[in-house]
Amino acid sequence: MLAFFQRSLMYPATQVEQIVPQAAGLAMGRVHSISIQTTDGLTLHGWHVLPEGTTAVDQASCDKLLQQPGPVVLFFHGNGGNRIHRSDEYQILTGLKCHVITFDYRGYGENPGSPSESKLAADATAAWNYLIDERKVAANRIVLFGESLGGGVATRLAAEVCESGTPPGGLILRSTFSSMVDAAGYNYPWLPVRLVLVDRYLSITRIPLVTCPILIFHGRKDGIVPFQLGKRLFDAAPEQSATGIPKTFVELPHSDHNDYLMADGPLLISGLREFFGKLKSQVR
């Protein structure tokens, strides 16, 4: 039964008929709808969230702002909910003068399709290509941000684009795992997950291939993805990026898996601010 229902458990997608930009709870003109086309013919819906203090009336105006110097965060959410549930994160990132491109995976939000590890990887590649090809954003300005399961998606994409010779500006991971095998084994110790798990998200074998700067946050009290799994992933990462920026691990001492903004918000924000400061010379 575990083998048969595992994807239903792993991807508790929240689907809706429509998500409008106003649902983000941000000022009018700061959130604009986008569409991303996958190679297998699906349309993925998402948002372009503008930096704090800026607004635009249409995509042409957004594009003008997007061509100005500064980081563009490509955001990969976790396995629950959809993009509407990450407004606080968008507020923080745009408050640090980042553009945020966020989208829902297939099977989430308004999107058709069924999620799996390989399909989410295809969605991530489609989002990367959308930024590079359609929105004309240089690869070294794009910072990948992955939370929880989205960290597995972001790490795989980072490894692939680094191997292809077009590394992103950075990789930020929050509350993610060394592998889904390790995380599932922790949550279901009485079940043979290592034998039956299909979507394994082996981030620990991929992160050594990541040549861009890396920042990892993890809550000390995380009861879903335990702290030691985040630390194990960090230990497997290269000591520094190809540009000489050391990897950084920020422990969130009071945080569980989802309460990090309330428990350790200032620490998370300061960690992000310091990281983007290090990237300033290369994300222009």
Summary of the structure (lengths in Angstrom):
residues: 284
radius of gyration: 17.7
end to end distance: 50.7
largest distance: 54.6
contacts: 977
relative contact order: 0.13
helix: 42%
strand: 18%
